[in-house]
């Protein structure tokens, strides 16, 4: 039997199905879920984690959920207004807000904070970088001699 897609009830059913598929696709790539799913396959290693981008807070939540105490130290750099209040007083995670889409002074401060975070890790400490859209504006380090 061929369904007439021009009837109101059929159109509504197809619309609901398409929206359900779309929502499932969005959920599967959500920063928190995607990172937690990937890290749940890790071998039990501990990490220092730097998350940079507009999805950085969600990605760090996923890392924290999957790693727990194995997340040794974290740095979140995200767009102004995107900070996650759950990190405001977290003992192992520092969160910063920076400029997007146009870099500014806060982008330079965030860039230096990232370099310091990397430098302060023990030599053999595994570092995990979680990078999403916006990172190229949020973190800047200028070459020597450029102001």
Secondary structure, DSSP 8 states (H G I E B T S, - for coil): ----TTSHHHHHHHHHHHHHHHHHHHHHT-HHHHHHHHHTTS-S--EEEEEESTTHHHHHHHHHHHHGGGEEEEEEEEETT---GGGTT-SSEEEEEE--SS--HHHHHHHHHHHHHHHTS-TT--EEEEE-TTHHHH-----TT--
